Amino acid sequence: MIKAQRVKGQKIAVLGLGRTGLSVALSLIEGGAEVVGWDDDLSALHNAEQHGIPTQDLRRISDWSSIASLIVSPGISHLYPTPHLVIASALEHGVLIDNDIGVFFRSFATDDWHGFDIAPKVIAVTGSNGKSTTSALIHHILNEVGRPTQLAGNIGRGVMDLEPAVAGEVVVLELSSYQIELARALTPDIAVFINLSPDHLDRHGGEGGYFAAKRRLFVEGGPDRAIIGVDEIAGQYLANQMIEANHDDRVIRVSSGQKLIGAGWQVFAHKGFLAETRMRRQVASIDLRVMTGLPGLHNHQNAVAAYAACRAVGIAPKLIENAMSSFAGLPHRSQRVGECDGISFVNDSKATNVASALKALQSFKNIRWICGGLEKEGGLEALQGATGSVSKAYVIGREAARFAMQLGCDTMVCTTMEAAVNAAFQDATEGETILLAPAAASFDQYDNFEQRGEDFIAKAEGLMSR
């Protein structure tokens, strides 16, 4: 556990007592704070009490004068579309509002670091799509080359559940816009921006608010190195803001969709090969086509970002290449489930928005596409004209018929996963791929995208075992 620092004797309220809230509350108590917690979910409240966390109904507080700060879990709205009742009250009374990420960055460095030959570093990764794979790949490479490392944030465990750092360690944090926008301290050594596509627009008050949340990690975080994907205009703009000259190598521009030119430090994937250039000279090249755990252009985007992050902490290109070759990928992200009668099953349940589904569709040929679910804000217009490799779409979800009407390709309304997998398999021929890439959230039928992916896997394995 990371012990919260500079909180001794302070009364601190914690709103939301799930995984994140529980870990930060225990860390604050360990640091000497007087903690009171609250969660609208009674089961979470009971679980916190079993862990020794005092609870109090924060909705009923009228006098906030004794409370130094309110720590908020990332899923709780604090501004758009409307702030939670407790947050609105805290704002009205001028109480400092923060989250576990802010507490982490104020607490990670300790006096023990004075005795380290090599100071620990933090790599923070954000983006609309691919940040989990990129974070896991960085962590994997660090492990493979023998560098002490831990992985946390929006992936794995909460940041306060990390162990205190050792000399030379690199902590890899996956950070969502929800986590970045509220943190009062953001001081990563290396910050990674992979891409940006419309997502969580209601939470951020539109695309501008969403980009502004991501941008905080760089502009307010002040990293020593900024690794920025420039395949979209938002990344190009951010990279331009961060440099002082076109050869400024504090910014590493990365791309999977174009061959980058310029005098700075750049990493890009072109025709299946990763290339690193500095001062217009190629430094290294890696054949990504043989990396079985990183199929498709979207994973090449993850690969260039992870490669750049590892180069920024001094790892040699050949060591990175060797480590990448053993990366197996993450569940529910272009996950190859298996094959039956020459028909492949691929689970990309994490493709919860249109942009990530498009990248999945671009990664395979001859696709039987399973899609649908809870449609996100922004609609499905971007899918028009992008389904040329799709033989047929098999649509699931409670509003499958309406979803199917927007796709612009041959469709079948299946509603359930079982019906979709069975129909796709019955129609498929040798050499085709049955791809789950929903382009929608899962909450109309499943608790989360993982549960949806597991259902797909179970149905596919049932066919393969016949």
Buried (B, 14 or more C-beta within 10 A) or exposed (E): BBBBBEBEEBBBBBBBBBBBBBBBBBBBBBBBBBBBBBBBEEEBBEBBEEEEBEBEEBEEBEEBEEBBBBBBBBEBBBBBEEBBEBBEBBBEBEBEBBBBBBBBBBBBBEEEBEEEEBEBBBBBBBBBBBBBBBBBBBBBBBBBBEBBBBBBBBBBBBBBBBEBBEEBBBBBBBBBBBBBBBBBBBBBBBBBBBBBBBBBBEBBBEBEBBBBBBBBBBBEBEBEBBBBBBBBEBBBBBBEEBBEEEEBBBBBBBBBBEEBEEBBBBBBBBEEEBBBBBEEEEBBBBEBEEBEBBBBBBBBBBBBBBBBBBBBBEBEBEBBBBBBBEBEBBBBBBBBBBEBEEBBBBBBBBBBBBBBBBBBBBBBEBBBBBBBBBBBEBEBEBBEEBBEBBBBBBBBBEBBEEBBEBBBBEBBBBBBBBBBBBBBBEBBEEEBBBBBBBBBBBEBBBEBBBBBBBBBBEBBEEBBEE
